[in-house]
Amino acid sequence: MTSDSPEQLTLLRDTVRRSRTKEPAPITETLPVARVAVDVSLPHLDRPFDYLVPEDMTAAAQPGARVKVRFAGKDHDGFVLERLEASDHDGKLVRLRKVVSPERVLTPEIADLCRAVADRYAGVFADVTRLAVPPRHAKVEGEPLRCDQPAPPPVSTSRSEWSPYPTGFLDAVSRGEGPRAVWTAVPGADWTLAFAQAAAVCAATGRGALLLAPDARDLERLAAACRAVLGENGFVTLSADLGPTARYRAFLAAARGSARVVIGTRAAAFAPVADLGLVAMWDDGDESYAEPRAPYPHAREVLLLRAFRQECAALLGGFARSAEAAALLESGFAHELIADRKAIRAAAPSVHIAGESDIDLARDPAARAARLPHRAFEIAREGLRSGPVLVQVPRAGYLPSLVCQTCRAPSRCSTCGGTLRRTGGSGPASCSVCGRPAADHRCPECGDTRMRAAIIGARRTAEELGRAFPGVVVRTSGSDNMLDVVPDAPALVVSTPGAEPVAEAGYSAALLLDTWLMLARPDLRAPEEAVRRWFNAAALVRAGGPVILVGDPSALPLQAIVRWSPEGYAAREIEERRTARLAPAAKLAELTGPSESVNDLVTRLRDLVPPSAGLEVLGPVDVDDETVRAVVRTPRAHGTTLVRALKDAQSARTTKKNPGTVRVQVDPPSFG
């Protein structure tokens, strides 16, 4: 036996390797370059990159398709943005690794919107696309979804829900135009039916509509109205609460044009609605519309960007009016859609403040100090004769906060310093943070072992009302037990703000308790948020039904409810924010992170923003032992300059791999 020489072994190995290695497909001659948005969240790499398209991928690698590419030595996901004849890159291009799915999930309109949102919030395109396009489910893509465009739904000649308002908005939508309006609904209006009717008018023109609701409960009500107006197959529901598979199925149905109308919560703001003609949002001041993930966009701003870029109609509706909506009216971007005062007075409840008159004080000297003054009991007793009575309490739980009986010092846990509370009528107090019982608690200030309630929660309120009104049904609605609807029967419905169920025939009366607590929240938006909550609760009461606010009669937020003037309060709020240089009258951003990182970013901003832009830096202040927060702001006219400088400063930091991550949030929804 003779052994092969080294040269022969090398030749044999090369022959075997060539026989096992598949020759790569040639590069396609038709639009051989794919411009890809690579899923990389580094600010200095926030731009598309060009790749060559092999011949065997050219049919699938179309704009909007998911692909795999080689980037910085690793495989990354990406989306094809466009196909080109040539690249402007001077170096050598590499091939696409794989077409993950030929499904075109990132349409050109949504890609353009994602870029605009990233620029608006000093964010990265890849972060926005994660919000816009849900994760892929291959099984769903293989399902036989109907992709034909349904016929326009019939439009009823009766527009009962829109009859109290000027007809100009819907008339413009029916002509295919793009009006923008801030709609202040009359008390008791069925906004879900009004939205469905507006969507039907838009769909009848052959264009699509996108309707947003604040939460799952409101979305279910909106879906019921859309089924009644548009039919079972006339719309599709898109919400994160559906679960990953069902959400992707609904997303593909919208992308393939199975329905002209898409409804949903915040997750649907980027829904790929074909030929969009109307975007609408109910109660835009609701905090659930603020995205908690980078770059933290607000659904209202996403819809307004879509309306502007796609020249479609926009509608912001609510019983209250946010400061941002007031700013839109002031700037001329939108017009006001509101009923005349006569119609509002006819539909509004009768609102009073406990102790507002001398007669009230003569009957009950403690009317302004008592948590449940005598007049509130009278209104509740009278209301129970004809239907349910709503009782709104700002805090959930039983006794969520305790203080010392003698010196009123806050009672805190000796282990972790958390606030002590009671979760029921028996048993010792416990810590709201670590849960430890505090049976041997002693006040560190005066030594007293006794405690009293600083705040009374909804469950304790329900218990007290049950004793005060024996034989009356008492229902509670809150985060742990949310009611959707209550029957038209005598009952006391104790609810936390935002959890109020709808009464079948409207509430006969409402008691809004502890108004001081909602106004005392450590947030500069607390008065606006409180007014919004009170308007929403009072609007559930029948026309002319009594509503009593327990609080300071001189407080302007309470007076706005008495006058039923959401537009007046919003105008005053925007004026105060202009004086204080707060959003939306000014452009501001909140920077949160390690002290050195925040200071470094602020220093870079000072160099990038010209003096004429009027940059102002507030802070930084300590958030905890390791984190600080600074606020930077400029006049609204220089907002684009500030946002661009934030992006450039972040890019410079990531390019140099500076340690520490700074969380940048432009126009944060809350600011305390």
Disulfide bonds with the S-S distance in Angstrom:
none
